[in-house]
Amino acid sequence: MSDIPISAITASKHSGQATTVIAIANQKGGVGKTTTTINLATALAVAGKRVLLVDLDPQGNASTGLGIGREDRGAGTYALLTDTVTADAVTQKTFLPSLSIIAAEPDLAGAEIELVGGARREFKLRDALRPNSKTSIKYDFVLIDCPPSLGLLTLNGLVAADSVLVPLQCEFFALEGLSQLMRTIEAVKRNLNTALKLEGIVLTMYDRRNNLSDLVANDARGFFGETVYETVIPRNIRISEAPSHGKPVIIYDHRSPGAQAYIKLAAEVLRRSQPNNGTRA
C-alpha cells in the first residue's frame, strides 16, 4: 500500500492512549453509513493506527466491503453477542495488517429477538469489548457499523461507544430524520452510557451541481455548528464501484475524489481525537 498518499493524515502518537470506540449510526438506510465505516477504518489503518471494525449490521455489507465473503466469515458478531466467545476468538485479519474485523454472520438477523429477554441485553457488546475482558489485542480505534434502525443492535453499539459519528446525506428530509437519532443518543446518554458524545456529522452524497446539497449542508452547519466535519463526501462512481470488488474506495482507486475525501475525513477524526480538543459536542 506504499503508493497510497497518506500525507493528509497526520497525528501524533500517544503512548498508552486508550482505545477510542466510535459507533457509526443513522437509522435511515442508504446514507453512506457502511461506506463511511469501511473507508474511515481503512484510512486510519493506513495512517498507522490499529483498527478493529465491528460489523453489527445483519446485512453484513461492511464485511463484504473488506473482502470477507459470507463463506469465509465463521463466527462473528452474533456469537459475540449471544455466546461466551471472546472478541479475540471471532476477530479476523484483513488485507491491512493493522485493520481487523469482527464480521457479521447471517444469524445476526435473529439476535435482537434472542437478546430481548436477556440480562444486561443493552450491554452485551460493551461487556465483550471492554478493556478488562479477555481481549488481548490493543486497538487505537474500534469502529462499529450499526444497522439502519434504532433497535437493540444499534442500542448495543451506542452503549459500547465513546461517541457517535453520523453520516448525513445531502438530500431532502435528511435533517428531519436526524432529529430522531439525536433523541435516541440523548436517551442512551441519560440512561445507559453517560459518557456518550456526538463525535461528528459527516455530509455524504454531496453533489455540487445540485443546489439542494448546498441547502442541506448550510442547514446542518447552521444548526450543529462545528460538530459537522469540514470534509464532505461527494457523489462519486468509484465509491459505488469499490464494494463489488471487496475493497474500500481508498484501496480501489486512491486518486478518486471519493477516496481523497475519506482520507481528509480520517485526518479530521484524528485531529478531534487529540487531548484537549473541544470540537466534539
N, C-alpha and C positions, 0 to 999 in steps of 0.2 A: 504493500500500500504506500510505498515511498513516493509515488507520483501524485498523491493527493495533497494539495497545498493546505497546510493547517496553520499558516502564519496568522490567520484571522482569529484562531482560537488560542488565547493566552491566559494563563492563570498561574499564580504562584502555588507551589505545593506546600501544604501544611502537614507536618508530621503529627500523627496521632489524631488527625481531624476525623470527627465522627461521620458515619455514613449519612448521606442525605437521601431521604426517601421521598420521591415525588410521584403522586398519582396524576395521571393524565386522564381527564374526565370531561364528558359532555353527554347529557342524556339524549341528545339528538344525533342520529346517525348521519354518516356522510359528510362530516365536517373536517376530515383530515386528522382525526384523533390517533388512529393507529399509525398512519404515515408519519405523523409528528413523533410518536413514541420511538419507532424504529430508527428514524433518521437522527433524532436527537441522541439516542443511545449510541449509535454508531459514531457520530461526530465527537461525542465525549470520549469514547474509547480510542478513536484515532488521535485525540489530543493527549492520550496517555493516562486517562482515568480508568479505574477498574469499575466496570458497569455490569449490573445484573438487570435484565429485563424480565418482569413477571407478567406473563400473558394471562390476564384474568377475564378475557372475553371468550365466551364459548365458541365464537366463530373462528377463533384461532388464527386470525389474519396476521397478527404480529409474528407468530411462529413461522407461518408460510413466508412472510416478507423477509425473514432472516435465514431462509433456506432450509428450515426444518419441516420436511414433509410429514403428512399425517401418519405415514407408515413408520416414521423414524422417531416419533415423539415418546412413546412409552409413558411411564408415569410422569405427571406434571402437576399443575395447579389443583386439579381435582383431588389427587392423592394428598397433596399438601394440606388441603382444607378439611378433608373428611377422614384421613387416616393418621397414623402416628409416624409417618416418614419424616425425615429431616429435610431441610432445604437443600443441603449438600447432595442428598441421595437422588433428587429429582432435577438437579441443575445440569444443563448441557453446555458444551462449548460451541462457539460459532466460528465463522471464518476469521474473526479477530481474536487473538489470544486474550485480550483484556475485556472482551464482551461475552457474557454468558447469558443463558436464558432458562427460565422455568416455563416450559411450553404448556399450551392448553390442549388437553386431550378431549375427545368427543364427550366423555361422561360429564364434563364440567357443566353442560347444559342442565343436568339434573341436580346440581349441587345446592341450589337455592332451596329446593324442596326438602332435601335431606338435612340442611342446616337449620330449618325453621324451628324445630323443637329442641335443638341442642343448647347446652350451656355455653355461655360466652360466645354465642354464634357470630356476633359482630367483631370479635377479637381473634378469630381463627388465624387470619393471615398475619396479624401483628404478632401473635404469640409464636408463629412459625419463623418469623424473620427477626425477632428481637435479638439484641446482641448477646444476651445470656442464654440463648438456646444452644443447641449442639452444632449450629452452623459454624464452620471453622474458617470459611473463606471471607476475607475482608474486602468490602467494596467501598468505593468513594460515592457512587450513586446507585440507587435502586429505583428503576422506573417501572411503574405499574400501569399497564394498559387496561383501563376499566371498560366494562361493557357499555353500549349506548342505552343505558337505562339507569334508574335510580333504585335498583333493587338491592338485595342482600350482598351480592358480589361486589357491586360498586361501594356499598357501605363498608365492606371489609377493606377495600382499597383505601378509602378515606380515613378509616380508623388506624390503619397501619402507616399512613403517610405523615411526613412532617409538613408537607404543603401540597397544593393542588395547582396544576397547570391546565388551563382551559383553552383548547383550540376554538376559535370563533370564526365561522365562515362569513365572508363579506357578502351576505345575501339577506333578502327581506326576511323578517321575523327572527333574525338571529339574536338580537338583544332581548326580545320578548322571552325566548326560550332560556336565555341565560339567567334570568331572574329566578326561575325555579331552582336551578342548580345552586345559585348563591344562597337561597333559603335553606337548601339541604346542607350545604357546607356549614352555615351558621348553626344549624340544629346539631350537627355532628360535633362541632366545636363546643357547644354548650353542654352536651350530654355524654359524649363518648371520648373525645380527643381534644382537650382544652388547648393543646399546643398547635393545632392545625392552622395553617396560614394559606393565604392565596399567593401562590408562587408568582403567577402572572397570567395574562391573557395574550395569546398569540393569534394574530389575524391571519386566516388561511384563505386560499382560493381567491386571492386578490387579483382583480383584472383592471389594469389601469385604463382600459378602453371603455370601462363601464362606470358611469357616474355613481351608480349605487354602491360600488365598492368604497368610493371616497366618502359617501354619506355615512355608511356603516362604520368605517374607520374613524371618522370625525366624531360620531356619536359615542363610540366606545371610549375614545380618548377623553372626550369631554366629561363623561360620567365616571370613568375609572382612573383617569389621570395616568400617572407613571406606572401603574400596575400593568398597563398594556405595553408589551415589548415594542421597541423601536423597529425591530425586524418584522417584515411582513412576508408571508409565504405566497408566492404568485401562483396563478394557474399555469401549469407547465406540463407539456405532454410527457416529458421524461419522468416526472413524478408518477404519472399514471402507468407508464410502461414498466417501471422498475419491479413492482411486486410480481409480475408474471415471470420474471427471471430469478425470483427468490433473492433479490438484492435490494438494499436501500438505495435511494437515488444517488447518494454521495459516493457510492461504490459503482453503481451502474453507469453514471455519467457525471463525474465530479465537476465538470466545467459548466453544466447546465445552470440556468438561473435558479431553479428549484434547489439544487444541491448547494449552491453558494448561499442561498437564503438560510438553509438549515445549519450550515457552518457558522454563519453570523449569529443565528439564534443560540447555538451552543456557547458561543463566546459571551453572549448576554447572560445566559444562565450561570456561567462560571463567574462572571463579574458580580452578579447578585448574590452568589453563594459565599462571597468573601466575608470575613468577620466585620462587624460594624457597618455593613451595608444596609441602609434603611429603605430600600426601594420597595420591599415587599409590604403588602397591606396586612 
